Amino acid sequence: MKQSRDKNTFHHLHEAYRSFQKKNYTNAIIILEQTKDSGHEDHYALFLQAVCMLYSNNFPAANNLMEKIQRISPAYTPFIQLKSFLALKSSVKREDALSAYISALEKNSSDFPPQRTSES
């Protein structure tokens, strides 16, 4: 039964991603809701749904999904990247942007290019 559920979930995620690629965000959201309703919820499905919500200008729903990802998988690299991007874009002051950047770097330093040293 679990294998059948996993295969069905993979199919739903694949279809949702295909809709996303075609910029059919509403359809992708509907498919992802079906995945969630099947009892299987993972950070990738939530992340894809949050991105679709952002593209659909549904910022409150996107924020709710981002908070859920924060609870279940705070170290998920694409989530950290998106959260950092949104923090940088919404920063009013330079100091706020720098603080967001440093915070992201501390959370996922492997995602940033290595610093040059004087020996390089």
CORRAJO-V63314 format. One record per backbone hydrogen bond with DSSP energy under -1.0 kcal/mol. NH is the residue of the N-H (numbers start at 1). CO is the residue of the C=O. E is the energy in kcal/mol with one decimal. If there is no record, write none. Layout:
[[NH:CO:E] [NH:CO:E]]
This chain:
[[5:1:-2.4] [6:2:-2.8] [7:3:-2.3] [8:4:-2.3] [9:5:-2.7] [10:6:-2.6] [11:7:-2.2] [12:8:-2.4] [13:9:-2.8] [14:10:-2.7] [15:11:-2.6] [16:12:-2.7] [17:13:-2.5] [18:14:-2.2] [19:15:-2.2] [20:16:-2.4] [21:17:-2.7] [22:18:-1.5] [23:20:-1.9] [24:19:-2.9] [25:23:-1.1] [28:24:-2.0] [29:25:-2.5] [30:26:-2.1] [31:27:-2.5] [32:28:-2.5] [33:29:-2.2] [34:30:-1.7] [35:31:-1.7] [36:32:-2.2] [37:33:-2.6] [38:34:-1.1] [39:36:-1.7] [40:35:-1.1] [46:42:-2.2] [47:43:-2.7] [48:44:-2.9] [49:45:-2.2] [50:46:-2.5] [51:47:-2.4] [52:48:-2.3] [53:49:-2.4] [54:50:-2.2] [55:51:-2.5] [56:52:-1.5] [57:54:-1.6] [58:53:-2.9] [62:58:-2.1] [63:59:-2.6] [64:60:-2.2] [65:61:-2.2] [66:62:-2.5] [67:63:-2.4] [68:64:-1.8] [69:65:-2.5] [70:66:-2.4] [71:67:-1.5] [72:68:-2.2] [73:69:-3.3] [76:73:-1.8] [80:76:-2.1] [81:77:-2.6] [82:78:-2.6] [83:79:-2.9] [84:80:-2.4] [85:81:-2.6] [86:82:-2.7] [87:83:-2.1] [88:84:-2.6] [89:85:-2.7] [90:86:-1.9] [97:93:-1.8] [98:94:-2.6] [99:95:-2.3] [100:96:-2.3] [101:97:-2.3] [102:98:-2.6] [103:99:-2.3] [104:100:-2.2] [105:101:-2.4] [106:102:-2.3] [107:103:-1.7] [108:104:-2.1] [111:108:-1.7] [112:109:-1.2] [120:117:-1.2]]
